[in-house]
Amino acid sequence: MGVQILEGDSHACLFCNTTDWAFGPLFEDAEQARRFLATLPKDARRFSDAELATQHSKFLEGDENDDS
């Protein structure tokens, strides 16, 4: 049981398979969501919404820098 990634036609999101609850930011695709999860120091479900938003902002800053 844990965090899974749900991917649709144009976006992906995080999903807790214990509670059947989607949470967190939208991602461009599943690969971006996987990269985000790999940067977190703990289980994504352990973050408050505000903390997860902060982690996502930091991730996006680093992800943009990696593309240049």
N, CA, C and O atoms as a GROMACS GRO file, in nm:
protein
  272
    1MET      N    1   0.084  -0.118   0.000
    1MET     CA    2   0.000   0.000   0.000
    1MET      C    3   0.088   0.124   0.000
    1MET      O    4   0.191   0.129   0.067
    2GLY      N    5   0.046   0.223  -0.076
    2GLY     CA    6   0.127   0.343  -0.081
    2GLY      C    7   0.077   0.439  -0.187
    2GLY      O    8  -0.040   0.442  -0.223
    3VAL      N    9   0.171   0.518  -0.234
    3VAL     CA   10   0.142   0.619  -0.334
    3VAL      C   11   0.160   0.561  -0.474
    3VAL      O   12   0.262   0.499  -0.504
    4GLN      N   13   0.062   0.580  -0.556
    4GLN     CA   14   0.070   0.542  -0.696
    4GLN      C   15   0.052   0.667  -0.781
    4GLN      O   16   0.015   0.773  -0.730
    5ILE      N   17   0.078   0.653  -0.909
    5ILE     CA   18   0.061   0.763  -1.003
    5ILE      C   19  -0.051   0.725  -1.099
    5ILE      O   20  -0.048   0.619  -1.162
    6LEU      N   21  -0.149   0.813  -1.108
    6LEU     CA   22  -0.256   0.796  -1.206
    6LEU      C   23  -0.226   0.885  -1.325
    6LEU      O   24  -0.196   1.004  -1.308
    7GLU      N   25  -0.233   0.829  -1.444
    7GLU     CA   26  -0.203   0.908  -1.563
    7GLU      C   27  -0.323   0.905  -1.657
    7GLU      O   28  -0.376   0.799  -1.689
    8GLY      N   29  -0.364   1.025  -1.700
    8GLY     CA   30  -0.471   1.037  -1.798
    8GLY      C   31  -0.414   1.074  -1.932
    8GLY      O   32  -0.295   1.055  -1.959
    9ASP      N   33  -0.499   1.128  -2.017
    9ASP     CA   34  -0.456   1.166  -2.152
    9ASP      C   35  -0.360   1.283  -2.153
    9ASP      O   36  -0.273   1.292  -2.240
   10SER      N   37  -0.374   1.375  -2.056
   10SER     CA   38  -0.291   1.496  -2.062
   10SER      C   39  -0.222   1.533  -1.931
   10SER      O   40  -0.143   1.627  -1.928
   11HIS      N   41  -0.250   1.460  -1.823
   11HIS     CA   42  -0.188   1.491  -1.693
   11HIS      C   43  -0.174   1.365  -1.610
   11HIS      O   44  -0.225   1.259  -1.645
   12ALA      N   45  -0.103   1.379  -1.499
   12ALA     CA   46  -0.090   1.271  -1.402
   12ALA      C   47  -0.106   1.331  -1.262
   12ALA      O   48  -0.086   1.451  -1.243
   13CYS      N   49  -0.142   1.247  -1.166
   13CYS     CA   50  -0.154   1.293  -1.028
   13CYS      C   51  -0.113   1.180  -0.934
   13CYS      O   52  -0.098   1.064  -0.974
   14LEU      N   53  -0.096   1.216  -0.809
   14LEU     CA   54  -0.062   1.119  -0.705
   14LEU      C   55  -0.191   1.060  -0.650
   14LEU      O   56  -0.295   1.126  -0.645
   15PHE      N   57  -0.184   0.935  -0.608
   15PHE     CA   58  -0.302   0.862  -0.562
   15PHE      C   59  -0.261   0.770  -0.447
   15PHE      O   60  -0.167   0.692  -0.460
   16CYS      N   61  -0.332   0.780  -0.335
   16CYS     CA   62  -0.308   0.691  -0.221
   16CYS      C   63  -0.396   0.567  -0.240
   16CYS      O   64  -0.519   0.577  -0.241
   17ASN      N   65  -0.332   0.451  -0.256
   17ASN     CA   66  -0.412   0.331  -0.280
   17ASN      C   67  -0.464   0.269  -0.150
   17ASN      O   68  -0.534   0.168  -0.154
   18THR      N   69  -0.432   0.329  -0.036
   18THR     CA   70  -0.487   0.285   0.092
   18THR      C   71  -0.624   0.348   0.115
   18THR      O   72  -0.717   0.281   0.161
   19THR      N   73  -0.635   0.477   0.082
   19THR     CA   74  -0.759   0.551   0.107
   19THR      C   75  -0.838   0.580  -0.020
   19THR      O   76  -0.948   0.637  -0.013
   20ASP      N   77  -0.784   0.541  -0.136
   20ASP     CA   78  -0.847   0.572  -0.265
   20ASP      C   79  -0.870   0.721  -0.281
   20ASP      O   80  -0.980   0.766  -0.314
   21TRP      N   81  -0.763   0.799  -0.258
   21TRP     CA   82  -0.773   0.945  -0.260
   21TRP      C   83  -0.660   1.003  -0.345
   21TRP      O   84  -0.542   0.977  -0.321
   22ALA      N   85  -0.698   1.082  -0.446
   22ALA     CA   86  -0.598   1.155  -0.524
   22ALA      C   87  -0.561   1.281  -0.447
   22ALA      O   88  -0.645   1.342  -0.381
   23PHE      N   89  -0.434   1.320  -0.456
   23PHE     CA   90  -0.388   1.438  -0.381
   23PHE      C   91  -0.268   1.502  -0.450
   23PHE      O   92  -0.206   1.442  -0.538
   24GLY      N   93  -0.239   1.623  -0.409
   24GLY     CA   94  -0.120   1.690  -0.458
   24GLY      C   95  -0.141   1.761  -0.591
   24GLY      O   96  -0.254   1.774  -0.639
   25PRO      N   97  -0.031   1.806  -0.650
   25PRO     CA   98  -0.038   1.884  -0.774
   25PRO      C   99  -0.063   1.795  -0.896
   25PRO      O  100  -0.047   1.673  -0.891
   26LEU      N  101  -0.101   1.858  -1.005
   26LEU     CA  102  -0.108   1.790  -1.133
   26LEU      C  103   0.030   1.793  -1.198
   26LEU      O  104   0.104   1.891  -1.185
   27PHE      N  105   0.063   1.687  -1.267
   27PHE     CA  106   0.191   1.677  -1.336
   27PHE      C  107   0.166   1.666  -1.485
   27PHE      O  108   0.058   1.627  -1.528
   28GLU      N  109   0.267   1.699  -1.563
   28GLU     CA  110   0.256   1.690  -1.709
   28GLU      C  111   0.235   1.545  -1.753
   28GLU      O  112   0.160   1.517  -1.846
   29ASP      N  113   0.304   1.454  -1.684
   29ASP     CA  114   0.293   1.311  -1.717
   29ASP      C  115   0.344   1.229  -1.600
   29ASP      O  116   0.391   1.284  -1.500
   30ALA      N  117   0.335   1.098  -1.611
   30ALA     CA  118   0.377   1.009  -1.502
   30ALA      C  119   0.525   1.019  -1.474
   30ALA      O  120   0.567   1.006  -1.358
   31GLU      N  121   0.605   1.040  -1.576
   31GLU     CA  122   0.750   1.052  -1.555
   31GLU      C  123   0.784   1.172  -1.467
   31GLU      O  124   0.868   1.162  -1.378
   32GLN      N  125   0.719   1.284  -1.490
   32GLN     CA  126   0.742   1.402  -1.406
   32GLN      C  127   0.699   1.372  -1.262
   32GLN      O  128   0.768   1.412  -1.168
   33ALA      N  129   0.589   1.304  -1.244
   33ALA     CA  130   0.543   1.267  -1.110
   33ALA      C  131   0.644   1.175  -1.042
   33ALA      O  132   0.671   1.191  -0.923
   34ARG      N  133   0.700   1.079  -1.116
   34ARG     CA  134   0.803   0.989  -1.059
   34ARG      C  135   0.926   1.067  -1.016
   34ARG      O  136   0.982   1.043  -0.909
   35ARG      N  137   0.969   1.162  -1.100
   35ARG     CA  138   1.086   1.244  -1.063
   35ARG      C  139   1.057   1.324  -0.937
   35ARG      O  140   1.143   1.338  -0.850
   36PHE      N  141   0.936   1.379  -0.926
   36PHE     CA  142   0.898   1.454  -0.807
   36PHE      C  143   0.903   1.365  -0.683
   36PHE      O  144   0.962   1.403  -0.582
   37LEU      N  145   0.841   1.249  -0.690
   37LEU     CA  146   0.841   1.159  -0.574
   37LEU      C  147   0.982   1.122  -0.532
   37LEU      O  148   1.009   1.106  -0.412
   38ALA      N  149   1.072   1.108  -0.626
   38ALA     CA  150   1.211   1.071  -0.596
   38ALA      C  151   1.284   1.181  -0.519
   38ALA      O  152   1.383   1.153  -0.452
   39THR      N  153   1.236   1.305  -0.527
   39THR     CA  154   1.302   1.415  -0.456
   39THR      C  155   1.255   1.430  -0.312
   39THR      O  156   1.319   1.501  -0.233
   40LEU      N  157   1.145   1.366  -0.277
   40LEU     CA  158   1.087   1.386  -0.143
   40LEU      C  159   1.164   1.307  -0.038
   40LEU      O  160   1.200   1.192  -0.061
   41PRO      N  161   1.190   1.369   0.078
   41PRO     CA  162   1.262   1.299   0.185
   41PRO      C  163   1.177   1.200   0.264
   41PRO      O  164   1.229   1.122   0.343
   42LYS      N  165   1.044   1.204   0.241
   42LYS     CA  166   0.954   1.110   0.310
   42LYS      C  167   0.833   1.085   0.222
   42LYS      O  168   0.816   1.149   0.118
   43ASP      N  169   0.750   0.993   0.263
   43ASP     CA  170   0.628   0.956   0.191
   43ASP      C  171   0.545   1.082   0.162
   43ASP      O  172   0.523   1.164   0.251
   44ALA      N  173   0.501   1.097   0.039
   44ALA     CA  174   0.426   1.217  -0.002
   44ALA      C  175   0.299   1.236   0.082
   44ALA      O  176   0.254   1.350   0.099
   45ARG      N  177   0.242   1.129   0.133
   45ARG     CA  178   0.120   1.139   0.213
   45ARG      C  179   0.145   1.200   0.350
   45ARG      O  180   0.051   1.239   0.419
   46ARG      N  181   0.271   1.210   0.390
   46ARG     CA  182   0.305   1.265   0.521
   46ARG      C  183   0.313   1.419   0.521
   46ARG      O  184   0.324   1.480   0.627
   47PHE      N  185   0.306   1.480   0.404
   47PHE     CA  186   0.313   1.625   0.393
   47PHE      C  187   0.173   1.686   0.400
   47PHE      O  188   0.077   1.628   0.348
   48SER      N  189   0.163   1.802   0.463
   48SER     CA  190   0.038   1.877   0.455
   48SER      C  191   0.026   1.930   0.312
   48SER      O  192   0.123   1.926   0.236
   49ASP      N  193  -0.090   1.980   0.276
   49ASP     CA  194  -0.108   2.038   0.142
   49ASP      C  195  -0.008   2.151   0.118
   49ASP      O  196   0.052   2.159   0.011
   50ALA      N  197   0.008   2.238   0.218
   50ALA     CA  198   0.100   2.352   0.204
   50ALA      C  199   0.245   2.304   0.189
   50ALA      O  200   0.320   2.357   0.107
   51GLU      N  201   0.285   2.204   0.267
   51GLU     CA  202   0.421   2.150   0.258
   51GLU      C  203   0.445   2.084   0.122
   51GLU      O  204   0.552   2.099   0.063
   52LEU      N  205   0.345   2.011   0.074
   52LEU     CA  206   0.359   1.946  -0.056
   52LEU      C  207   0.368   2.050  -0.167
   52LEU      O  208   0.443   2.031  -0.264
   53ALA      N  209   0.293   2.158  -0.154
   53ALA     CA  210   0.300   2.267  -0.253
   53ALA      C  211   0.440   2.329  -0.254
   53ALA      O  212   0.493   2.359  -0.361
   54THR      N  213   0.499   2.347  -0.138
   54THR     CA  214   0.634   2.402  -0.128
   54THR      C  215   0.734   2.306  -0.192
   54THR      O  216   0.822   2.349  -0.267
   55GLN      N  217   0.722   2.178  -0.164
   55GLN     CA  218   0.811   2.078  -0.224
   55GLN      C  219   0.796   2.078  -0.376
   55GLN      O  220   0.894   2.065  -0.449
   56HIS      N  221   0.674   2.092  -0.423
   56HIS     CA  222   0.648   2.093  -0.567
   56HIS      C  223   0.711   2.216  -0.632
   56HIS      O  224   0.770   2.205  -0.740
   57SER      N  225   0.700   2.332  -0.567
   57SER     CA  226   0.762   2.454  -0.621
   57SER      C  227   0.913   2.438  -0.632
   57SER      O  228   0.973   2.474  -0.733
   58LYS      N  229   0.974   2.382  -0.528
   58LYS     CA  230   1.119   2.359  -0.530
   58LYS      C  231   1.156   2.261  -0.642
   58LYS      O  232   1.255   2.280  -0.713
   59PHE      N  233   1.076   2.158  -0.658
   59PHE     CA  234   1.099   2.060  -0.764
   59PHE      C  235   1.093   2.125  -0.902
   59PHE      O  236   1.179   2.102  -0.986
   60LEU      N  237   0.990   2.207  -0.924
   60LEU     CA  238   0.975   2.272  -1.054
   60LEU      C  239   1.092   2.364  -1.084
   60LEU      O  240   1.137   2.371  -1.199
   61GLU      N  241   1.142   2.434  -0.983
   61GLU     CA  242   1.260   2.520  -1.003
   61GLU      C  243   1.379   2.436  -1.047
   61GLU      O  244   1.449   2.472  -1.141
   62GLY      N  245   1.402   2.326  -0.981
   62GLY     CA  246   1.514   2.237  -1.016
   62GLY      C  247   1.492   2.167  -1.147
   62GLY      O  248   1.587   2.148  -1.223
   63ASP      N  249   1.369   2.129  -1.177
   63ASP     CA  250   1.337   2.059  -1.301
   63ASP      C  251   1.359   2.151  -1.420
   63ASP      O  252   1.406   2.107  -1.525
   64GLU      N  253   1.324   2.279  -1.405
   64GLU     CA  254   1.346   2.375  -1.513
   64GLU      C  255   1.495   2.396  -1.536
   64GLU      O  256   1.539   2.410  -1.650
   65ASN      N  257   1.573   2.398  -1.429
   65ASN     CA  258   1.718   2.417  -1.441
   65ASN      C  259   1.784   2.297  -1.509
   65ASN      O  260   1.883   2.314  -1.580
   66ASP      N  261   1.729   2.177  -1.488
   66ASP     CA  262   1.785   2.057  -1.550
   66ASP      C  263   1.761   2.054  -1.700
   66ASP      O  264   1.836   1.989  -1.773
   67ASP      N  265   1.658   2.122  -1.747
   67ASP     CA  266   1.624   2.124  -1.889
   67ASP      C  267   1.710   2.220  -1.969
   67ASP      O  268   1.713   2.212  -2.092
   68SER      N  269   1.779   2.310  -1.901
   68SER     CA  270   1.857   2.411  -1.975
   68SER      C  271   1.994   2.362  -2.014
   68SER      O  272   2.070   2.435  -2.076
   0.00000   0.00000   0.00000
